[in-house]
Amino acid sequence: MAQIFWGYLVILLSFKINSIELLPEFLGYFFIMKGAIFLSNKVNKFADVKTWAAGLSIIHLVLFVNSLFIGFYLGSTISYTVSVLLQGAFFYVTYLIIIAMKDLELSIGQTLCIDRLLPYFKIMIAVYVTLEFTNEALVRIFSSFVILPMLVLILIVAKFLYIMLFIITLYKANVIYESYIKSL
């Protein structure tokens, strides 16, 4: 469970300088995969998480190597499509983890605060979709309105806050699970 937490921390706090990731996302997916392998002994739904996390880790490794060494440019449309598909896959993996952790709660008979993760997850999706559409509106229209850039700034702050709430809740679930394991 701790590896899943660290994986999310790496993924959600990764950032780029000149299109090179300083904290590569493939490491986060690798940690999630390792955590899913460990927890798949307890709950079978973590096997799906393992498969998706392994695939995303490989894809992000290829993208990382491309941006670091090769520099092959896909074009703006293909790049945008790939990034939206990868974000959709990230949300699907997150959903699978939440469902698997609910089953883990039932199997160990201990509450892991997972009920709080689903609303954060839904709000993260809504903020992401709204942010993507407002970014597209800014690029397509190139409006000089004050409202649209302010909306984007507000959505970026909201995205950061909900990511932090999600990570904190995941950390609390990790602490509860670790204390349960130590009590056995």
C-alpha positions as a printed Julia matrix, in Angstrom:
184×3 Matrix{Float64}:
   0.0     0.0     0.0
   2.89    2.35    0.74
   4.25    1.81   -2.77
   0.92    2.86   -4.28
   1.02    6.02   -2.17
   4.58    6.83   -3.27
   3.63    6.1    -6.87
   0.8     8.61   -6.72
   3.03   11.14   -5.04
   5.56   10.85   -7.88
   2.87   11.01  -10.59
   0.84   13.85   -9.19
   3.81   16.01   -8.22
   5.86   15.47  -11.37
   6.82   18.53  -13.35
   8.83   19.37  -16.44
  11.51   21.87  -17.29
  12.02   22.37  -21.04
   9.86   19.27  -21.72
  12.14   17.03  -19.62
  10.55   15.45  -16.58
  12.54   15.97  -13.41
  10.46   13.4   -11.55
   9.53   10.89  -14.3
   5.98    9.56  -14.26
   7.08    6.07  -15.27
   8.64    5.69  -11.81
   5.27    6.46  -10.23
   3.52    3.84  -12.34
   6.3     1.38  -11.53
   5.72    1.94   -7.79
   1.98    1.52   -8.28
   2.63   -1.72  -10.16
   4.85   -3.03   -7.35
   2.2    -2.15   -4.76
  -0.49   -3.81   -6.86
   1.62   -6.97   -7.17
   1.99   -7.07   -3.39
  -1.72   -6.46   -2.74
  -2.97   -8.8    -5.49
  -2.42  -11.67   -3.04
  -5.14  -10.19   -0.85
  -7.56   -8.78   -3.47
  -7.77  -10.06   -7.05
  -8.79   -6.66   -8.46
  -5.25   -5.41   -7.92
  -4.18   -7.71  -10.8
  -5.96   -5.35  -13.23
  -4.2    -2.41  -11.61
  -0.87   -4.19  -12.06
  -1.51   -4.73  -15.78
  -2.58   -1.14  -16.46
   0.22    0.33  -14.33
   2.82   -1.79  -16.15
   1.5    -0.63  -19.52
   1.45    3.01  -18.49
   4.94    2.68  -17.02
   6.27    1.39  -20.34
   4.48    4.1   -22.35
   5.77    6.86  -20.08
   9.28    5.38  -20.17
   9.21    5.51  -23.98
   7.96    9.12  -23.87
  10.64   10.01  -21.3
  13.45    8.48  -23.38
  12.06   10.24  -26.46
  12.04   13.64  -24.8
  15.44   13.11  -23.17
  17.49   11.62  -26.0
  15.61   11.33  -29.28
  13.44   14.42  -29.45
  10.99   13.04  -32.01
   8.13   15.53  -32.35
   4.71   14.0   -32.96
   2.89   17.16  -33.89
   0.47   19.13  -31.78
  -2.68   17.17  -32.63
  -1.17   13.75  -32.03
   0.62   14.96  -28.9
  -2.59   16.4   -27.5
  -4.52   13.21  -28.31
  -1.88   11.03  -26.67
  -1.84   13.21  -23.55
  -5.65   13.08  -23.25
  -5.63    9.29  -23.7
  -2.87    8.89  -21.1
  -4.8    11.1   -18.68
  -7.89    8.95  -19.28
  -5.83    5.83  -18.58
  -4.53    7.46  -15.38
  -8.09    8.12  -14.23
  -9.06    4.53  -15.07
  -6.14    3.17  -13.02
  -7.15    5.46  -10.16
 -10.72    4.17  -10.36
  -9.48    0.56  -10.36
  -7.34    1.28   -7.29
 -10.27    2.85   -5.43
 -12.51   -0.15   -6.22
  -9.75   -2.61   -5.25
  -9.1    -0.73   -2.0
 -12.82   -0.91   -1.17
 -12.59   -4.68   -1.58
  -9.47   -4.65    0.59
 -11.46   -2.81    3.26
 -14.1    -5.52    3.17
 -11.58   -8.35    3.24
  -9.67   -7.05    6.28
 -12.73   -5.67    8.07
 -11.04   -2.33    8.68
 -12.08    1.08    7.36
  -9.35    2.71    5.27
 -11.08    6.08    4.54
 -11.66    4.98    0.94
 -15.14    6.52    0.93
 -13.44    9.93    0.81
 -11.35    9.06   -2.25
 -14.26    8.63   -4.66
 -15.59   12.22   -4.32
 -12.04   13.6    -4.67
 -11.61   11.42   -7.74
 -14.84   12.7    -9.33
 -13.9    16.32   -8.63
 -10.4    15.74  -10.07
 -11.98   14.47  -13.29
 -14.39   17.43  -13.47
 -11.59   19.94  -12.86
  -9.33   18.24  -15.41
 -12.01   18.21  -18.12
 -12.94   21.84  -17.45
  -9.27   22.84  -17.45
  -8.65   21.08  -20.76
 -11.62   22.77  -22.42
 -10.74   26.21  -21.09
  -7.14   25.75  -22.23
  -8.41   24.77  -25.67
 -10.71   27.8   -25.67
  -7.76   30.04  -24.81
  -5.65   28.57  -27.58
  -8.39   28.49  -30.23
  -9.99   31.85  -29.52
  -6.93   33.61  -28.09
  -9.22   35.88  -26.24
  -7.94   38.82  -24.32
 -10.78   38.54  -21.85
  -9.77   38.64  -18.24
 -12.3    35.99  -17.2
 -10.85   33.03  -19.11
  -7.24   33.31  -17.85
  -8.55   33.86  -14.31
 -10.75   30.77  -14.65
  -7.74   28.75  -15.76
  -5.72   29.99  -12.79
  -8.57   29.14  -10.39
  -8.88   25.67  -11.92
  -5.13   25.05  -11.63
  -5.26   25.97   -7.94
  -8.35   23.77   -7.47
  -6.61   20.88   -9.24
  -3.6    21.25   -6.94
  -5.82   21.36   -3.82
  -7.78   18.27   -4.78
  -4.6    16.41   -5.66
  -3.26   17.24   -2.19
  -6.51   16.1    -0.54
  -6.38   12.89   -2.57
  -2.76   12.21   -1.57
  -3.46   12.98    2.1
  -6.44   10.6     2.12
  -4.35    7.93    0.4
  -1.64    8.45    3.02
  -4.18    8.03    5.84
  -5.39    4.79    4.24
  -1.77    3.64    4.04
  -1.17    4.4     7.74
  -4.33    2.54    8.78
  -3.41   -0.46    6.62
   0.17   -0.55    7.92
  -1.07   -0.44   11.53
  -3.48   -3.28   10.72
  -0.64   -5.37    9.25
   1.56   -4.7    12.3
  -1.24   -5.76   14.65
  -1.45   -9.22   13.03
